Structure formats: structure tokens, C-alpha cells
Amino acid sequence: MGEPANEPAIDAISALVPATLRALHAIEFASRHLSPHALPQLIDALAGRNDDLAPALAASRALDWPGRLAPVRDHLERAADFAGKAVAGLLAAPGEPQPVIAAHRALRGYARACEALYPMAAHLKPVSHFFLEPTGRGNSALVDRLAGIDPTREGVGFMHASGPAGTRGAFSLYVPETYDAARAWPLVVAMHGGSGNGGAFLWNWVREARTRGLIVIAPTASGSTWSLMEPEVDGPNIDRMVEEVADQWNIDPARRLLTGMSDGGTFTYVLGLRGDCRFTHLAPVAAAFHPMMMGFTDPGRVRGLPVHIVHGAQDWMFPPEIARSAQLTLEQAGAEVIYREIADLSHTYPRDENAAILDWFEG
């Protein structure tokens, strides 16, 4: 890439990568703070944050790239296109008939952009840093190790089982490129919210998994959401997924975290409190809970069970009183509960809480 003929392509990369990463950070900010009452202020905060992406993408598309760099061009331009459309959709949301729904729809572009961009993490340091926790970016040994890994290595990276990403009843999987079968790896099973899918929700956990060395399964519900009233529908399916992964990779049976957002968090309770559950830790986020659930649990399972509850004080779908009730009920049943109520969090997924959840899980 240092040859003179490639200099225009290098200039294109130098413009397109940072512009795309800034757009993705803006989308993350929007996703974290989105709520019906905060949407106007959020749009104001995003204004102008993406002005350099469209010109950078246009310049790249107009350039005659060297043939051997065609895959790089494809990944970067697709990532930029998805990210740009997502930001544009967010900025246009207030003018739509249902602004919040339009904003959530726009956020779907984030996962598509990340999926297009991620293969460049093996080749471009800024992209690699983007897919690491802040603590990992300063870890020179980890950064060098990731830079030296063969990007064609099989059995690591992103995989989709039983169909393309988001297929109902299927799952997406991330195995860190640093995977070594000589040691047992912690497992996180992360369940999406209602109408979501595992292929998109997986991206909430990639930074932490890649930095810390975790295997992540992101299932997709069989229906439009999890079978909360019929756990026998989705429950055995998730058990099968875990068994399938454990047959191929070295999973630590003593470190298995079940977590989820909204309906996924509620299903964390439904599955995680059953007597035959093999997950060692539960972390429901923005979840519904009713004390009547305890009538279907195994008291022996609940006693001593580590549970980390995260909920937003501004949650408009499930008020925080629901989560406080869950904390009290589980503590009275003997569970070891940590409760985190976040003052500025609405009914959105708080990626900034992943580190605290994992510190608890790994500790």
C-alpha cells in the first residue's frame, strides 16, 4: 500500500475510516440516550457530527482503486454507507409520523455497518481499536497479538448458525481471534429485546469479548419475541445452542452468563431461575418481573445465585419499581443480588454497563 500508485487509495482510507468511526460513535450515543422525551435534544446533539462522511464516501466511490485493494474498498464503503444512512435516518426521525419508532429503525444500520467494517480490524489499527474496550486500546501486548493473528484462521470470528444473521430460531456467535483450546473460555449468552434479533444484538458485546476473551452466543427468538409464557419453546432451543457451541469450543462450565435486554431480560429470569438451568450468573437489563414468577422457580436454584440487575430510572416501558421488586424478592429468596439503577437511562441498552457486569461475572 506504500507504492505511489496506491497513494490516492491511502488518502481515501485516511478520510473514510475516521469519518465512519465518528458516525458509529454518534449512533452509539444516540442508541444509549434515545427516549421519547429526549429525541429533540438528541437530534440537536447529532447535528453536524456526520458532515465529513458523505464527502469521504463520494471521493472513495469516484476513485479508481488498485484491483488488489478492491476488498478493502468494498468493506469500507459498505460500512460508511450503512453508518451514513443510519445517522441520516436519526436526523430525519422527528419529521416521521412515529418519530421514536423511526429512530429505532434507523439504528439498525449500526450492526450492518459493524459487520461490514469488522474484517478491516485485522489490517487497520483504528478499526481494531474501535472494536476494543478503552482499557484494551492501551494494552500494547493485546493490540500486538491481535495484529499478528492470521485473519484467515478458521473457527474464530463471527459465525451464524442455522441460517443468515437474524434467522428466527437461529443464533449468531463470536469467538475471539485469540481463542486457544488449551483453556476453558467464559460464555455469555445475550438475548435481544422484542422484535430484535441476535445478529444485531451481538454487536453490543464484541468489544468486551474481543478484549477480555469471551465467547458470545446471541440467539434469535423463534417468534417475534421470546416465548415468555411458553418457555418450553425457546428454552430448549437455547440449551441446544449452548451444547452445540460447547461441543466445538472449550467452554468453562463454571462461568456461563445469561443476560438480555427488555424481553430478553425477562426471559433471563424465566430461564435462569429454573431448577435445571446451567447458567452460573444472570444479568437481566431493563426487564419485566413479577413476584409470581417465583412460584415456578426452584428454591434451591435461587439460593446463592449471583444476579446482576440493571435498570434505568427513566425507563418508560418497565418502571424502575419493577426492578426494585425483583431485587427485593430475589434477595428474600437467598439470591446474591447486585442492583444498578442508572439515573439517565431510559428503555435502551446501556453498553457502558457491560464492563461492570463482566467485572462482576469474572470476579
N, C-alpha and C positions, 0 to 999 in steps of 0.2 A: 504493500500500500504506500510505500515511500517513493515509488517511481514518479517522475514528473507527469507522466500521462494520467496518473491517478490523483493528482493534486486537486482538480475540481471535485472529485468524489469525496476526498478528505474534507474539503470545505463544506460540502453538503452534509456529511456526517456530523461535522463540528457544529453546524447550525441546527440540524434536525433533532439530534439526540437531546441536548439540553432543553429545547423547546417542548419536546414530547414529555420529558420528565417533569417539567414545570406544570404542564397541563394535567398530568396524572396526579401530582401532589394537590393541585387545585380540586380535582374530582374527589380525592380522599377527604379533603377538608369539607367539601360540600356534603359528602356522604355521612361524615361524623356529626355534622351540625344541622342536618335537614330536619325541619319540622314545619307544620302548617303556619305557625305564627312567625317563625324566623326566616321564612323563604325570602321576603323582600330584602332584608338585611344581608342575607347570604348572597343574593344576586349582586348587590352593591359591592360586596367584598370580592366577588369573582371578576367584576368588570375590569377589563384591561389586562387580566392575568394571562391571557392566551393570545395576545396580539401578534406575537412573533412566530406562532406555529404555522399559520396558513401561508405566509410568505416563504418560510423554510420548506414546507411541503411542495409548494408550487415550483420553487427553484430546483428541488430534487427531481421532480417529475419532468422538468424541462431539460435536464442534463442527460447527456449521452454517457451513461456509466460504462466502465470496462466490464466485459462479459463475465469475468470471474468474480465480480462483486455483485452480480445480479441477485444472489440470495440475500445479501446484506441490504440491498436496496428494497427488496420485497418486504422483509421483516420491518424495517424502519418506516417505510411509507405506510404499510398497513397499520402499524401501531399509531403513527401520527394521525392517520385518517380517523381511526376509531376514537382516539382521545379528543381530537378536534370536534368531531360530531357530538361527543358526549358533553363537552363544555358548551357548545352552541345550543344543544337541547336544554341544558340547565338554564342558560341565559334567556331562552325563549319561553320557559315554563310558565312565568306569570301571565302570559297572554293566552294560555290554553284554557279550555273550559274547566278542567280539573288540574290546577297547577301542580299540586303535590304529586299526583299520580304521574303527570308528565315529567316531573323532575326525577322521580324514581325510575321511570322508563329510560331517561337519558343516562342514568348511572350504569345501566347495563353495558355501555360501551367500555367501561373500565376493564372488565375482565377480558373482553375481546382484545383490547389494546395490550394488556399484560401478556396474554397468550402469544400475541404476535411478536412482542418485544423480547420475551424471556430468552429465546435462543441466542440473542446477542450478548447475554451476560457472560458467556464464556470467552467473548472476544473484546468487549468494550468495558473498561473499568467503571465508568459512570453508571452503566446499566447494572453491572454486578453489584455496585454499592446500593443502588436503588432497591434491589431485592435482598438486602441485609438489614437487620436491626441496626440502629445507630451505634450500639456497642460493638457490633461486628465489623462495621466500616473502619474502626480504628484498630482492629485486630490484624496486624500485618501477617501473622502466621496463617490465619484463616484465609485472608484475601489471597495470599500467595498460593496456598493449597488449592483454592478454587480455580485460580488462574492456570494451574498446571494440570488440571484434570482433563482427560480425553473427552471431548464433547460428544463423541460417537459411542461412548460406553453404553452397553445395554443394561436394562434392569434398573435404571435410575432416571430421575427427572419426572416429567408429567406423563401420566397414563390415564386412559379412560377404559373402563371395563364394561362389557355387555352393551356397548353402543357408544355413539358420539357423546361429547360433553353435554350434560343436561338431560340425557335419556331417562325417562321415568323408570324407576326401579333399579337403575344402574348406579355406578359410582365413579368418581374421579379420584386419582391417587397421586401423591407427590412423595417420592423417595429422594432424599438429598444425594447429590452427586458424590458426596464424601462417604456414602454408605460402605460399611465394612461388615461382612457377615460374621466376623470373629467376635463381635459383641452384640448384646441384645439392645434393641432400639426402642425408645418410648413411642407410644402410639397415641395419636389424637384423632378422634372421630368427631367431625364438626358438621352439624346439621343446619341447613338453611332455614330461613323463615318461610311463611306461607307464600305460595306461588313462585318461590325461588327455585334454584337448582344447585346441585353440588359442584358442577363445573365452574360456576361463577363464584360460589361461596368459598371454594378452596383458596382463592387468592387472598382472602383475609388472613391466611396462616402461613403463606410461603416465606415471608421474611424470617419469621421465628423458626420455622422448620429448617430452613437453609442455614441459619446462623447457629442454632443450638444442636442440630442433629436429631430431628424428629420425623417420623413417618406420619403422614396425614391422609386420612380417608375422608372424602366429602361425598356422602351418599345423596342421591336424589329420591325423594318420596315417590311411592308408586302412583299416588294420585296428585291432585293439585297442591296438597299439603300433607303433613304427616297424619297417620291414622290414629288420632288421639283417642278416639272412642273404641277403636279396634286394634289394639297393639299387636295382635297376632298377625296383622297384615304386614306392617313394616318392620316389626321387631325381629322376627326370624331372618328377614332379608338382611338386616344389618349384621346380625350374628354370622350369617354366611359370608358376608363381605370380609369381616374380620378374620374368619377362618381361612378364607382364600388367600388373603394377604399374608397371614402368619405361616401358611404353607410354603410361601416363596421367599419371604424375608424373615430375618431373625427379630421377632417382636418380644419385648420384655413383658411377661405376664403380670409383673408386679407394678407396671407403670402404663396404665391404659386409661386415658381421659376421654369421657363422653361430654360433649358440650354442644351448644346450639343457641340460635337466636330466635326469639319470638316463639312461633310454633315449634321450632327446633329445640328451643329451651324447655318448653313444656313437655315435649317428647323425651327430653333428657330426664325429667322427673319420672315420667311414665315407665320408661325402660330401666332407668338406673336404680329405682327403688325395688325392683322385683327381686325375688329371692335367688333366682338363677343367673343374675347379671354378673358378668365377668369384668366389668369396668371397675377400676380401683378408685377413681375420682370422678366427680360430677361438677360441671360448671355451667349451670343454666344462665342465660343472658336475656334480659327483657322478656321473661317468661310469665305465663299464667300459672297459678297454683291455687288449689282449693284443699282445705284440710281433709275433705272427704277422700282425697287420693290415698291418704294413709290407711284407709280401710282395705286397700288392695295391695299393701306392701308387706314385706317380711320383716317383723321387728328385729330379728337377728341380723338382717342385712343392714338396717338403718343404724344400729348401734355402732358408733365409732367410724361411720362412713364419712370421708372427707368431702365436703360440699362447699363450693365457692360460688356465691350468688352475686351477680352484677345487675344493677337496675338503675334506670335514670329517674331522677327526681321530677323531670319534666315529661315522663312517658305519658302520652295521651291515649294510648291503647290499653295498656295494663298499668293502672296507677301504682305507685310505689308501695302503697299499703298492702298490695297483694304479695310483694316480695318480702315485706317485713313479716307478714303472716307465715310465709314459708319458712323464714329463718326461725321464728319462734316455735312453730310446730315441729320442725326437724330437730332443733336443739332439745326440745322436751322429749323427743323420741330417742335421744342419745347420739345424734349425728354431730360431727365436728364441723361446725359451720363458720365460714367467713362471709360477711355480708358487706358488699361495697355499693353504696348508693351515691351516684355521681350527680352533682348539683346541676350541671349544664347539659346533661344527656337527655335526649328525647327518645323516641322509639326507633333508634338506629343502632347499628353495630359499632361498639367502641373499640376499634383496633388498637387504640393506645392502652387498653387494659390487658391485651394479650400477654405482655411481659409479666405483669403482676400475677396473672393466672398461672403462667408457666413457672414462675419462681416458686409459687406455692406448690404446684404439681411436682416439680423436680426436687423441691426441698424436703 
